[in-house]
Amino acid sequence: MILNVKDAMLSEIKNPALRTYAETYVQIYRDFMEQVKQMGLDVESVDTSTQVMDRISAFRQKGAVVRNNDKSIYTNRISPSCEACQIGVTSTTFFVSLKCHRDCFYCFNPNQENYEYYRENTRDVVAELDTLRQSNPAIKHLALTGGEPLLFKEETYRFFEHARQQFPGAHKRLYTCGDHIDVETLERLQAAGLDEIRFSIRMHDLAKGQTRTFDNIALARHYIPSVMVEMPVLPNTLEEMKDGLLRLDGLDIFGINLLEFCFPLNNPELYREKGYKIKARPFRILYDYWYAGGLPVAGSEEVCLDLLEFALEKRLKLGVHYCSLENKHTGQIYQQNSGHSLKTMYFSQRDYFLKAARVFGDDIQPVQQALDKAGYRDYHFNDQKGYLEFHVEKIKTLGKLDVEIGISSNVVEKRGEEYVLRELKVDVTTPQTFRFSKDI
């Protein structure tokens, strides 16, 4: 067992040197949350993460599949592209333009690099496919998103036609709101080899029962092998979402991705007006993640879990997948950390961070002696920060010691031509409670 070091449990750390060291990262998180509050939104007062984890654990007993270290849960089936997203090394997404005719208040595209430029200009995605073919011919999943790709239909058709030529056998998917879907468009997409189409539905599409949206989803079933819906789940929308799931199940589509609803770092006045709050603890490990979705909103995750339970109880046929915000981060961490071999670091198969064990202060000497006795010499001292670092597998050799061990989580960053190891968090365990196979 590893204790997640947060404000409330700092006082439980007995070793003063370890407590002081861990408090540095607690303070970084405090400062981050203060910045969040300065954006103008309230923060959930109670951290419900423990209750959520209890619910997720119970889903295994109910027949759901819990994957990616509890960040992704589904019933019945899941898109192969969603599975590939976990590490991201065989999956790439493109966009022609960020232009869109809709104005969703939760859209995070404004966070994208060069957003204003790509609202007015397009990218040559066919040339980008050629470049990708040269650099990574092993790609197995290709996607086109936006903006709205079907504002640029000819470019969309050419993209999938060229993708089929350059990456035969790759799973190809399209993201669209569906407003520009018709028979001719679907026939062209079918001819181009599209494998999967994902419709982005908004809550008022459900609330108003917009027939056209559902008619287009049903129409796509006749042309595209896999038809999906993908949508953020807003707090306090459980009943509307239940009706939506029943309606989609009746269309016999492949499934739906329930996305954790986020604050995209803009429109704070509207979010505040709607009563939305940020999760008490938005991220387990704070970092500069690539995914531009923003900050998770309190209450969304609970509704997603309620919908999974509803799907199980009603024995719905479609796949229902809850994709948490943190589920979208693991591919980045995997790609940054895989392939880096460090003597005292372990590449975690649970969250893909590089883990190391550290002891501080009065715990250093007995731990060093025990490691020496076990014939392990690949530890090292950091005199500046005052710790002894060693591989997490060696914690098992310390079973007789009454010591506290810091579990350090790290990521590799490329800065210029150099790779730099950056520590992000320190948690705590003991030799008696640590279980390598379950904890790391």
C-alpha positions in Angstrom: 0.0 0.0 0.0 1.2 3.5 -0.9 -0.3 6.5 1.0 -1.2 9.4 -1.4 0.5 12.4 0.3 -2.0 15.3 0.6 -2.5 18.1 3.1 -4.6 15.9 5.4 -2.0 13.2 5.9 1.2 15.2 6.1 1.1 15.1 9.9 1.0 11.3 9.8 4.5 11.1 8.4 6.8 10.4 11.4 10.2 11.0 9.8 10.6 14.8 9.9 13.0 14.9 7.0 10.7 13.0 4.8 7.7 15.0 5.9 9.5 18.3 5.1 10.5 16.9 1.7 7.0 15.7 0.8 5.5 19.0 2.0 7.3 20.8 -0.9 5.0 19.0 -3.4 2.0 19.5 -1.2 2.7 23.2 -1.2 3.1 23.2 -5.0 -0.4 21.7 -5.2 -1.8 24.3 -2.8 -0.3 27.0 -5.0 -1.8 25.5 -8.1 -5.3 25.3 -6.5 -5.0 29.0 -5.5 -4.4 29.8 -9.1 -7.4 27.7 -10.1 -9.6 29.7 -7.6 -8.2 33.0 -9.1 -9.7 31.9 -12.5 -13.1 32.7 -10.9 -14.5 29.2 -10.2 -15.3 27.6 -6.8 -13.6 24.3 -5.9 -15.4 21.3 -4.5 -15.1 21.5 -0.7 -14.9 17.7 -0.2 -12.5 15.4 -1.9 -14.6 12.5 -3.1 -11.8 10.5 -4.7 -11.9 7.7 -2.1 -15.6 7.1 -2.6 -15.2 7.1 -6.4 -12.4 4.6 -6.2 -14.6 2.4 -4.0 -17.3 2.5 -6.6 -14.9 1.7 -9.4 -13.6 -1.3 -7.5 -17.2 -2.6 -7.2 -17.7 -2.4 -11.0 -15.4 -5.4 -11.5 -17.9 -7.5 -9.5 -20.7 -6.2 -11.7 -19.2 -7.3 -15.0 -17.6 -4.0 -16.2 -14.0 -3.9 -17.4 -11.8 -1.6 -15.4 -8.6 -0.7 -17.2 -5.7 1.7 -17.4 -5.2 1.8 -13.6 -8.9 2.6 -12.9 -9.0 5.5 -15.3 -11.1 3.8 -18.0 -14.2 1.6 -17.4 -16.5 0.1 -20.0 -19.4 -2.4 -20.5 -19.7 -4.8 -23.5 -17.1 -3.3 -25.8 -14.6 -0.5 -26.4 -13.2 1.0 -29.6 -9.7 -0.4 -30.4 -8.6 3.2 -30.9 -9.5 3.9 -27.3 -7.4 1.0 -26.2 -4.5 2.2 -28.3 -4.8 5.7 -26.7 -3.6 4.3 -23.4 0.0 4.4 -24.6 -0.5 6.3 -27.8 2.6 5.0 -29.7 0.6 3.5 -32.5 -2.1 6.3 -32.7 -2.1 9.7 -34.3 -4.8 12.4 -34.7 -4.8 15.1 -37.4 -7.0 18.1 -38.1 -7.6 20.1 -41.3 -8.8 23.2 -39.5 -10.0 24.3 -36.1 -12.9 26.1 -37.7 -16.3 25.0 -36.4 -19.9 26.3 -37.0 -20.9 25.4 -33.4 -20.2 27.4 -30.3 -20.0 24.9 -27.4 -19.2 26.7 -24.2 -17.0 23.8 -23.0 -14.9 23.6 -26.2 -11.2 23.4 -25.4 -9.9 24.2 -28.9 -9.1 27.7 -27.9 -6.3 26.2 -25.7 -4.7 24.6 -28.8 -1.5 26.0 -30.1 -2.1 28.5 -33.0 -5.8 28.3 -32.5 -6.7 31.6 -34.2 -4.5 30.9 -37.1 -6.0 27.5 -37.8 -9.5 28.8 -37.6 -8.7 30.7 -40.7 -6.1 28.5 -42.3 -5.9 24.8 -43.1 -3.2 22.1 -42.8 -2.1 19.8 -45.6 -3.0 16.6 -43.8 -2.1 14.5 -46.9 1.5 15.7 -46.8 1.5 15.2 -43.0 0.5 11.5 -43.6 3.5 11.2 -46.0 5.8 12.6 -43.3 4.3 10.2 -40.7 4.8 7.3 -43.0 8.5 8.1 -43.1 8.9 8.6 -39.4 6.5 5.9 -38.0 5.3 3.4 -40.5 4.0 1.2 -37.6 1.0 3.5 -36.9 -2.2 1.5 -36.6 -4.8 4.1 -35.6 -5.4 7.3 -37.5 -8.1 10.0 -36.8 -9.3 13.2 -38.2 -10.8 15.8 -35.9 -11.4 19.5 -35.8 -13.0 22.0 -35.5 -15.5 20.3 -37.8 -13.8 18.2 -40.4 -16.9 18.0 -42.7 -16.7 21.8 -43.3 -13.9 20.6 -45.5 -15.4 17.5 -47.2 -13.0 17.1 -50.1 -10.0 17.4 -47.8 -11.6 14.8 -45.4 -12.2 12.3 -48.2 -8.6 12.8 -49.5 -7.2 12.3 -46.0 -8.9 8.9 -45.5 -8.2 7.8 -49.1 -4.5 8.6 -48.6 -4.4 7.0 -45.2 -5.7 3.8 -46.6 -2.9 3.8 -49.2 -0.1 4.8 -46.8 -1.2 2.8 -43.8 -3.1 -0.3 -45.1 -4.9 -2.1 -42.3 -4.8 1.0 -39.9 -8.1 1.7 -38.1 -9.4 5.1 -39.4 -11.9 7.2 -37.5 -13.6 10.6 -38.0 -14.9 13.0 -35.3 -17.9 15.1 -36.3 -20.9 16.8 -34.8 -23.0 15.2 -37.6 -24.7 18.3 -38.9 -23.2 17.9 -42.4 -23.9 14.2 -42.7 -26.0 13.0 -45.7 -26.1 9.9 -47.9 -23.5 11.2 -50.4 -21.1 12.1 -47.7 -21.4 8.7 -46.0 -20.9 6.9 -49.4 -17.7 8.9 -50.0 -16.4 8.1 -46.5 -17.3 4.5 -47.0 -15.5 4.4 -50.3 -12.4 6.0 -48.6 -12.3 3.2 -46.1 -13.5 4.9 -43.0 -13.7 2.3 -40.1 -15.3 4.4 -37.4 -17.3 7.6 -37.1 -17.8 9.4 -33.8 -20.7 11.8 -33.4 -20.3 14.6 -30.8 -23.6 15.2 -29.1 -24.4 18.1 -26.8 -26.8 17.9 -23.9 -29.4 20.0 -25.6 -29.4 17.5 -28.5 -30.7 15.1 -26.0 -32.9 17.4 -24.0 -34.7 18.7 -27.1 -34.8 15.3 -28.7 -33.3 16.6 -31.9 -34.5 14.1 -34.5 -32.0 15.1 -37.1 -29.0 14.2 -34.9 -30.3 10.8 -34.2 -31.5 10.2 -37.7 -27.9 10.9 -39.0 -26.5 8.5 -36.4 -28.9 5.8 -37.6 -28.1 6.6 -41.2 -24.4 6.2 -40.7 -25.0 2.6 -39.5 -25.7 1.6 -43.1 -22.3 2.8 -44.3 -19.7 2.9 -41.6 -18.7 -0.3 -39.8 -18.5 1.3 -36.3 -20.7 4.2 -35.3 -20.1 5.8 -31.9 -21.2 8.8 -29.9 -18.8 10.8 -27.8 -19.9 13.5 -25.4 -19.0 15.2 -22.2 -21.3 14.4 -19.3 -22.4 17.4 -17.4 -23.2 17.2 -13.6 -26.9 16.9 -12.7 -27.9 15.4 -16.1 -28.4 11.8 -15.1 -32.0 11.4 -16.1 -31.5 13.1 -19.5 -28.5 10.9 -20.1 -30.3 7.7 -19.2 -33.0 8.6 -21.8 -30.2 9.3 -24.3 -28.5 5.9 -23.7 -31.8 4.1 -24.2 -32.4 5.9 -27.4 -28.9 5.2 -28.7 -29.2 1.5 -27.7 -32.2 1.3 -29.9 -30.2 2.5 -32.8 -27.9 -0.5 -32.5 -24.7 1.5 -32.6 -21.3 0.3 -31.5 -21.1 2.5 -28.3 -20.7 5.7 -26.5 -17.7 7.4 -24.9 -18.8 9.3 -21.7 -16.2 12.0 -21.3 -15.4 13.6 -17.9 -16.7 17.2 -18.2 -14.0 19.9 -17.9 -13.6 23.6 -17.5 -11.5 24.6 -20.6 -9.9 27.6 -18.8 -12.2 30.0 -20.5 -15.9 31.1 -20.0 -15.5 31.1 -16.2 -18.6 33.4 -15.8 -20.8 30.9 -17.6 -19.5 28.0 -15.6 -20.0 29.9 -12.3 -23.5 30.9 -13.4 -24.3 27.2 -14.0 -23.0 26.4 -10.5 -20.1 24.2 -11.7 -17.1 23.6 -9.4 -13.7 22.2 -10.0 -12.8 18.9 -8.4 -11.2 19.2 -5.0 -8.2 17.4 -6.4 -8.1 17.7 -10.2 -5.1 15.5 -10.8 -3.5 12.8 -8.7 -0.1 13.8 -10.0 0.2 17.5 -11.1 2.0 18.0 -14.4 2.0 20.0 -17.7 -0.1 17.5 -19.7 -0.4 17.9 -23.5 -4.1 17.3 -23.6 -5.8 20.7 -23.6 -9.1 19.7 -22.1 -8.7 21.8 -19.0 -9.7 21.0 -15.4 -12.3 18.3 -14.4 -15.6 19.5 -13.0 -17.0 18.1 -9.8 -20.0 15.8 -10.2 -19.3 14.7 -13.8 -17.5 11.5 -12.8 -20.2 10.4 -10.5 -22.9 10.8 -13.2 -20.7 8.8 -15.6 -20.4 6.0 -13.0 -24.2 6.1 -12.5 -24.7 5.7 -16.2 -22.4 2.7 -16.3 -24.4 1.2 -13.5 -27.6 1.9 -15.4 -26.2 0.3 -18.6 -25.4 -2.9 -16.6 -28.8 -3.0 -14.8 -30.7 -2.5 -18.1 -28.4 -4.8 -20.0 -27.9 -2.4 -22.8 -26.3 -3.8 -25.9 -24.1 -0.8 -26.8 -20.7 -0.3 -25.4 -20.6 2.3 -22.6 -17.2 3.6 -21.9 -16.3 6.1 -19.2 -13.1 8.0 -20.2 -11.8 10.1 -17.3 -9.6 13.1 -17.9 -6.7 11.3 -16.5 -7.2 8.5 -18.9 -6.3 10.9 -21.6 -2.9 11.7 -20.0 -1.3 8.3 -19.8 -0.2 8.1 -23.4 1.9 11.2 -22.9 3.6 9.9 -19.8 4.2 6.5 -21.5 5.9 8.1 -24.5 8.1 10.4 -22.4 9.2 7.7 -20.0 9.4 4.5 -22.0 12.9 3.4 -23.1 14.8 5.3 -20.4 16.9 3.0 -18.3 18.0 4.3 -14.9 19.5 2.0 -12.2 17.4 3.2 -9.4 14.2 3.9 -11.4 11.3 1.5 -12.2 9.0 2.2 -15.2 5.6 1.7 -13.6 3.2 -0.4 -15.6 0.3 1.1 -13.6 0.7 4.8 -14.4 3.9 4.9 -16.5 5.8 7.3 -14.2 9.3 6.4 -13.3 9.4 5.3 -9.6 12.2 5.3 -7.1 12.4 4.6 -3.4 13.9 7.1 -1.0 14.7 7.3 2.7 15.6 10.3 4.7 17.3 11.4 7.9 17.7 8.7 10.6 16.3 6.0 8.3 19.2 6.2 5.9 21.8 4.3 7.9 19.7 1.2 8.7 18.4 1.0 5.2 21.9 1.3 3.7 23.1 -1.5 6.0 20.2 -3.7 5.0 20.8 -3.1 1.3 24.5 -3.9 1.7 23.7 -7.1 3.5 21.4 -8.1 0.7 24.3 -7.5 -1.8 22.7 -4.5 -3.4 25.0 -1.6 -4.2 23.2 0.4 -6.9 21.8 2.9 -4.5 23.0 6.5 -4.4 23.1 9.4 -2.0 21.8 12.8 -2.8 23.7 14.9 -0.3 22.1 18.2 -1.4 18.6 16.9 -0.8 19.4 14.5 2.0 18.1 11.1 0.8 19.3 7.7 -0.1 17.7 6.5 -3.4 17.3 2.8 -4.4 15.1 0.6 -6.7 11.6 0.0 -5.5 12.1 -3.8 -5.9 14.5 -3.7 -3.0 11.9 -2.5 -0.5 11.2 -6.2 0.1 14.6 -6.7 1.6 13.8 -4.1 4.4 10.9 -6.1 6.0 12.4 -6.0 9.5 13.0 -2.3 9.6 10.7 0.3 11.1 11.2 3.0 8.5 9.2 5.2 6.2 9.9 5.2 2.5 9.2 7.9 0.0 8.0 6.7 -3.4 9.1 9.3 -5.9 7.2 9.8 -9.2 9.2 11.2 -12.1 9.0 12.1 -15.8 11.6 12.5 -18.4 11.6 15.8 -20.3 13.6 16.7 -23.4 15.1 20.2 -23.0 17.1 21.1 -26.1 19.3 18.1 -26.9 19.3 16.8 -23.3 16.9 14.5 -21.4 16.2 15.7 -17.9 14.5 13.8 -15.0 11.8 15.8 -13.3 10.3 14.7 -10.0 6.6 15.5 -9.6 5.4 13.9 -6.3 6.4 11.9 -3.3 4.1 9.4 -1.6 4.8 7.2 1.4 4.9 3.5 2.2 6.6 1.1 4.6 8.4 -2.2 4.1 5.5 -4.0 5.8 2.7 -2.5 3.8 4.3 -2.2 0.4 3.2 -4.7 -2.3 5.3 -4.4 -5.5 2.9 -6.1 -7.8 -0.2 -4.1 -6.7 1.4 -0.8 -5.8 3.8 -0.1 -8.6 
